[in-house]
Amino acid sequence: MPYTAQKPGRVPDPDELRARIPGWGADLDPEDRPAFPREQPGIATGAHWTMPEQQSWASAREKSVEHERLTPVFGTAQPLHGVAGAIRRYAYDRYSEGQTAHWLLLIVGDRVDSAGAHLRSFLTTRPDDPVTQSGILGERGRRPIASRLRPGRIDQKHAWLDPILVLGPWVLTAVLVFRVGRLIVRPLSRRR
């Protein structure tokens, strides 16, 4: 019988359902439940849990405003630092986890941290390489343009935005470096 918009005429009684559907109502009686003895207070099951000792911390830790205190144990491998850390702390101190602003600020903090890591990479012997790290060279020989334009791709709606998001920050950085370099070089060339 197909589903219809109309409410079915009568509700079958439990005995009829039990006769028609094998196992129907097996858990109605608590005595029939396989886990029933464990649900009773005072029965030793071997399960136990005590609150762990509160982990100490040297600096302020982030916690959501809706939580009364920090969890007893927390990770310390990546402490918050710099401007990105300040943005993340503000998100935790000011907004609840149920608010969009909380998550948007965490994303902004992540982007600031990422931009800082890119800038720091230029001070090393192996700076970031947007061409190889974007994976674009991995598509050579695999029909990259045709595969991106084929019908049925889920990311088709935002495919035009991907080059802007991947290459945009690099182009913007190159333009800024060029302009700053020009501002530095012009006064030096005028002195000669």
C-alpha positions in Angstrom: 0.0 0.0 0.0 1.5 3.3 -1.0 1.8 6.3 1.4 -1.0 8.8 1.0 -1.6 12.2 2.5 -4.7 10.9 4.3 -4.3 9.6 7.9 -4.9 5.9 8.0 -8.4 4.9 9.3 -7.7 2.9 12.4 -4.7 2.3 14.6 -4.0 -1.5 15.0 -4.0 -2.8 18.5 -0.8 -4.3 20.0 -1.9 -7.9 19.8 -2.6 -7.5 16.1 0.8 -5.9 15.5 2.6 -8.6 17.5 0.9 -11.3 15.4 1.7 -9.5 12.1 5.2 -8.3 12.8 7.7 -10.7 14.4 9.4 -9.2 17.4 7.1 -6.2 17.6 6.9 -4.8 21.2 9.8 -6.9 22.5 11.1 -4.1 24.6 7.8 -2.9 26.0 8.1 -4.9 29.2 11.3 -4.0 31.1 11.7 -7.6 32.2 12.2 -8.6 28.5 14.9 -6.1 27.8 18.4 -7.6 27.4 20.0 -4.6 29.2 17.3 -4.4 31.9 19.3 -5.6 34.9 22.0 -2.9 34.1 19.4 -0.2 34.2 18.5 -1.0 37.8 20.3 1.0 40.5 22.6 -0.9 42.8 23.5 -3.7 40.4 27.3 -4.0 40.0 28.2 -3.8 36.3 31.9 -3.2 36.6 31.5 0.3 34.9 33.0 3.1 36.9 34.1 6.7 36.3 35.6 9.3 38.5 36.3 12.9 37.6 40.0 13.2 36.5 42.2 15.6 38.3 42.1 19.1 36.8 45.0 19.7 34.5 47.0 22.7 35.4 47.7 25.4 32.8 50.1 28.4 32.9 48.1 30.8 30.7 44.5 31.5 30.1 42.7 28.8 28.1 39.8 29.3 25.7 36.4 27.9 26.8 33.0 28.5 25.5 30.8 31.0 27.4 28.1 28.4 27.9 30.5 26.1 29.9 31.1 26.8 33.5 34.7 25.6 33.6 37.4 24.0 31.5 37.3 20.3 30.9 39.6 18.4 33.3 42.0 17.4 30.5 42.7 19.4 27.4 45.3 19.6 24.7 48.3 22.0 24.9 50.1 21.2 21.7 49.0 24.3 19.7 48.6 27.2 22.2 47.0 30.3 20.8 49.5 32.9 19.7 49.7 36.3 18.0 46.9 38.1 16.2 45.1 34.8 15.2 45.1 33.7 18.9 43.6 37.1 20.0 40.9 36.7 17.4 40.1 33.1 18.5 40.2 34.2 22.2 37.7 36.9 21.4 35.4 34.4 19.7 35.4 32.2 22.8 35.1 35.0 25.3 32.3 36.9 23.6 30.1 34.5 21.6 28.4 31.2 22.3 29.1 28.2 20.1 25.6 28.4 18.8 26.2 31.8 17.2 27.5 32.3 13.7 29.9 35.1 14.8 31.8 32.6 17.0 32.5 30.3 14.0 33.2 33.1 11.6 35.8 34.6 14.0 37.4 31.2 14.3 37.6 31.0 10.5 39.1 34.5 10.3 41.6 33.5 13.0 42.5 30.5 10.9 43.0 32.6 7.8 45.2 35.1 9.7 47.3 32.2 11.0 47.6 30.8 7.5 48.6 34.1 6.0 51.2 34.5 8.7 52.6 31.0 7.9 52.8 31.9 4.2 54.7 35.1 5.0 57.1 33.3 7.4 57.8 30.8 4.6 59.4 33.5 2.6 62.0 33.9 5.2 63.1 30.2 4.8 65.1 28.5 2.2 62.0 26.7 0.9 59.1 29.2 0.6 55.6 28.1 -0.3 55.0 27.4 -4.0 51.4 28.1 -5.0 51.7 26.2 -8.3 52.9 22.8 -6.9 51.0 23.0 -3.6 47.7 23.7 -5.2 47.9 20.4 -7.0 47.4 21.9 -10.4 50.4 20.1 -11.9 48.8 16.8 -10.9 46.1 17.4 -13.4 48.4 17.6 -16.4 47.6 14.9 -18.9 44.3 14.1 -17.3 42.2 16.6 -19.3 42.0 19.2 -16.6 39.6 21.6 -18.3 37.3 19.0 -19.8 37.1 17.2 -16.5 36.1 20.4 -14.7 33.4 21.3 -17.2 31.8 17.9 -17.4 28.1 17.8 -16.4 27.2 16.4 -13.0 30.1 17.7 -11.0 29.0 18.8 -7.6 31.5 21.7 -7.4 30.4 23.1 -10.7 28.7 26.1 -9.1 31.8 27.4 -7.4 34.5 26.2 -9.8 34.9 29.7 -11.2 35.7 30.9 -7.7 38.5 28.4 -7.0 41.2 30.1 -9.1 40.4 33.4 -7.4 40.6 31.9 -3.9 43.8 30.0 -4.6 45.7 32.5 -6.7 44.1 35.7 -5.5 46.1 36.0 -2.3 49.4 35.3 -4.2 48.6 37.9 -6.8 47.6 40.4 -4.1 50.9 39.7 -2.2 52.9 40.1 -5.4 51.3 43.5 -6.1 51.9 44.7 -2.5 55.5 43.6 -2.6 56.0 45.3 -5.9 54.5 48.6 -4.7 56.4 48.6 -1.4 59.6 47.8 -3.3 58.9 50.7 -5.6 58.3 53.0 -2.7 61.7 52.0 -1.3 63.6 52.1 -4.6 62.3 55.5 -5.9 63.8 57.6 -3.1 67.1 55.8 -3.4 67.3 56.4 -7.1 66.5 60.1 -6.7 69.4 60.6 -4.4 71.9 59.7 -7.1 
